[in-house]
């Protein structure tokens, strides 16, 4: 049989963390390294913010000059309106292809979805 006092003392010794002479120095070094990482992250986030701000500024200035140049050119303005008219015409054609059949299919799908919702509600109750 093992001696209970010895077992208790041994468990107590292994349960306590050893104390090192340079524990405070180690803790300070680890804290400094962690703080340095945050400083690097702050710099990186700030740099990406500056780059994004510059990109936005360049885009806004470019859009303003493009808008002014298109206003100056009457031919450019006419071509822009023709292109817009063609685009709206294609958009209208896309939605008039199905006619009333598209509406009936949509209504049938809505009724079907409502039926599924009602049956699910009945199953849960």
N, C-alpha and C positions, 0 to 999 in steps of 0.2 A: 504494500500500500504506500501511496505517496503521502508525504507529510503535507497537511493542509496549510500550515503557515508558510512553508516554502512555496507552495503553489500560489497562494494569495500574493506573496511578495513578488513572485515572478510575473504574475499577471499585472500587478500594479506597475512594475518597471517597464513592461512592454506597452502598457496603456498610456504612459506619459511620453510626450514627444521630447527628444533630446534637445538640450539647449546648446547652441553653438555660440562661440565668441563673436562671430561676425554676422549674427542674425539681423541686426539693425542695418548694417551696411548692405547686406543682400536685399533686404526689403526696400531700402532706398533706391538701389540700382534697378530693381524690377519696376518700381513706380516711375522712375525717370524714363525707362524704356517705353513704358506704356504711354506716358505723357508725350514722348517724342513721336510715337505713332499717331496720336491724335493731332499733333501739330502738323504732321505730314498730310494727314487726311484733310485737315482744314485748308491747307495750302492747295491741295489738289482740287477740292471742291470749289474754292475761290477761283482758281485758274480756269476750271471748266465753265464757271459762271461768267467770267470775263470773256472767254472765247465765244460762248453762246450769245452774250450781249452784243459783241462785235458782229457776229453773223446776222443777228436780227437787225442791227443798225444798217449793215450793208444791204440787206434785203429790202428794207424800207426805203432807203435812198434810191436803190435801183428801181424799185417799183414806182417811186415818184417820178424819176426821170423818164421811165418808159411810158408812164401815163402822159407826161407833158409832151413827149415826142409824138405820141399817137394823136394828141389833140392838135398839134401843129400841122400834121399832115392830113389834109382832107381826104386824100386817096386812102390812106391807112384807116381812117375812120369809116369810110364807106365799105372797105373790105371787111372790117370788123363787124359792121352791122349785117353784111351779107352772110358772113360765117355764122353769126348768132341766129339769123333767120333760118339757115339750113339746119342748125342744131335743134332749134325748137320744132321745126317741121318733122325731123326724125323722131324727136321725143313724142310728139303727138301721134305719129304713125305707129310707134311702138305700143302705145296704150290703146289704140283703136283697132288693132289687129284682131283681137278676140271678140270684140263687140259685147253683146249681151250674154254670150256663153260664159265669158269669164266671170261675170257677176253671178250667174246661177251656180257655177262651180264653187265660187267663194262662199255663197250662202249655204250650199250643201255641206261644205267643210265646216262652217261655223256651227251648223246644227249637229253635225257629227261630234264635234268637240264638246258641245254642250251636253250631248248624250253621254259621252265618256265621263264628263265631270259629275253628272248626276249619278251615274252608276257607282263611281268611286265614293261619292258622298254617302250613298245608301250602304255600301259595303262597310264603311267606317262606323256608321251609326248602328 
